[in-house]
Amino acid sequence: MKKAYLSIGSNIGDRMYYLNAAIKELQNQDEIIVLNSSSVYETSAWGVQDQDDFLNIVLEINTSLSANKLLKTCLGIEKNFDRKRVTHWGPRTIDIDILWYNNELIEKPDLKIPHPFISERAFVTIPWSELVDEIEILGKNLSTIASVHKKLKDKCEKRNEKVIIE
């Protein structure tokens, strides 16, 4: 089994439903064990900012899937929940990104790990740092990146809601 971290976000419809439904779909995969989840955070949109706020979490998983097969599984779950790819960084029912996979560096046209925008996204680093802080991301410590994001004025507010992990 290999350890991976996934970022999951939603900003269309019942955002908590989509987060929980995506987790359930991941848990239904024989090759994936969902170990832990960060708190739920409400965050401003990143990239295209003229859209509703997101709910975001980071999941810690173990998987026997290769990074490519994990990506295909995540894209399949997005498709199951009617994810539309109309506008780059636009609104979406569900978005699942592989942040980190077994401490591997992967540079393929359709898959880059660690995720290339980690250090720019408070909605990733702050929730992820709840789960682990001693991971190095492209030469930087995750907890250091998250502490910088906490000082910025980007909206990244912890919510009282919890996702369901069975």
C-alpha positions in Angstrom: 0.0 0.0 0.0 1.1 3.5 -0.8 0.2 6.7 1.1 -1.4 9.5 -0.8 -3.1 12.8 0.1 -6.1 14.1 -1.9 -7.7 17.6 -1.9 -11.5 17.6 -2.4 -13.5 20.7 -3.0 -17.1 21.7 -4.0 -18.8 25.0 -4.7 -22.0 24.0 -6.5 -25.2 22.8 -4.8 -25.1 21.0 -1.5 -21.4 21.2 -1.0 -21.3 19.0 2.1 -23.3 16.3 0.3 -20.7 16.3 -2.5 -17.7 16.0 -0.1 -19.3 13.1 1.8 -20.5 11.4 -1.4 -17.0 11.6 -2.9 -15.5 10.1 0.3 -18.0 7.3 0.2 -17.1 6.6 -3.5 -13.4 6.5 -2.5 -14.2 4.1 0.4 -16.2 1.9 -2.0 -13.0 1.2 -4.0 -11.3 -2.0 -2.9 -7.9 -0.5 -3.6 -8.3 2.5 -1.4 -8.5 2.9 2.4 -9.5 6.3 3.7 -7.4 6.9 6.8 -8.2 10.4 7.9 -9.7 13.8 6.9 -8.9 17.3 7.8 -11.6 19.7 9.1 -13.9 21.2 6.5 -12.8 24.7 5.4 -14.8 27.4 3.6 -12.6 29.1 1.1 -12.7 31.7 -1.6 -12.4 30.5 -5.1 -8.9 30.3 -6.5 -8.0 31.1 -10.1 -11.4 32.3 -11.3 -12.6 34.3 -8.4 -16.1 35.3 -9.6 -17.9 32.2 -8.2 -19.3 30.9 -5.0 -17.0 29.9 -2.1 -15.8 26.3 -1.8 -15.9 23.8 0.9 -12.5 22.0 1.0 -10.9 19.0 2.8 -7.8 17.0 2.5 -7.9 13.2 2.9 -5.1 10.8 3.8 -5.4 7.5 2.1 -3.6 4.2 1.5 -3.9 2.7 -1.9 -2.6 -0.2 -4.0 -3.4 1.8 -7.1 -0.7 3.3 -9.2 -0.7 7.1 -9.3 -2.2 6.9 -12.9 -5.0 4.5 -11.8 -5.7 6.7 -8.7 -6.1 9.7 -11.1 -8.5 7.7 -13.3 -10.5 6.7 -10.2 -10.7 10.3 -9.0 -11.7 11.6 -12.5 -14.4 8.8 -12.6 -15.8 9.9 -9.3 -15.9 13.5 -10.5 -17.8 12.4 -13.7 -20.3 10.4 -11.5 -21.1 13.7 -9.8 -21.6 15.6 -13.0 -18.4 17.5 -12.9 -18.3 19.9 -15.8 -15.0 21.2 -17.3 -16.3 24.3 -19.0 -14.1 27.0 -17.5 -10.6 26.3 -16.2 -10.7 26.7 -12.4 -14.4 27.3 -12.7 -17.3 26.2 -10.5 -17.7 22.5 -9.9 -19.8 20.0 -8.0 -16.7 18.1 -7.0 -12.9 18.4 -7.6 -10.5 15.7 -6.5 -6.8 16.5 -6.8 -3.9 14.2 -5.9 -1.5 16.3 -3.8 1.1 13.8 -2.9 1.7 10.1 -3.8 4.2 8.0 -1.9 6.8 10.7 -1.9 7.2 10.3 -5.6 7.9 13.0 -8.1 5.8 12.5 -11.2 6.0 14.7 -14.3 3.6 13.6 -17.0 1.4 15.7 -19.2 -1.8 14.6 -17.4 -0.4 14.1 -13.9 2.1 16.2 -11.9 2.9 15.1 -8.3 3.3 16.8 -6.0 0.5 19.0 -7.3 2.2 22.0 -8.9 0.0 24.7 -7.1 0.2 23.4 -3.5 2.4 26.3 -2.2 -0.1 28.8 -3.7 -3.2 27.4 -2.1 -4.2 28.0 1.5 -7.2 25.8 0.9 -4.8 22.9 0.5 -1.9 23.7 2.9 -4.0 24.7 5.9 -6.2 21.6 6.0 -3.4 19.3 5.0 -1.2 20.6 7.8 -3.8 19.3 10.3 -3.0 15.8 9.1 0.8 16.0 8.8 3.3 18.8 8.9 6.6 17.1 8.2 6.2 16.5 4.5 8.5 18.3 2.2 6.9 19.7 -0.9 9.4 20.7 -3.6 12.0 21.7 -1.1 9.6 23.4 1.4 8.1 22.0 4.6 4.3 21.8 4.5 3.9 23.4 8.0 6.1 26.4 6.9 3.9 26.9 3.8 0.7 26.6 5.8 1.9 29.1 8.5 2.5 31.7 5.7 -1.0 31.1 4.3 -2.5 31.5 7.8 -1.0 35.0 8.0 -2.4 36.0 4.6 -5.9 37.5 4.2 -7.1 34.6 2.0 -10.4 33.3 3.2 -9.8 29.8 4.7 -12.2 29.4 7.6 -12.6 26.2 9.6 -16.3 25.1 9.8 -18.0 23.1 12.5 -19.2 20.4 10.1 -17.4 17.1 9.8 -17.2 14.7 6.9 -18.2 11.1 7.3 -15.5 8.5 7.2 -16.6 4.9 7.8 
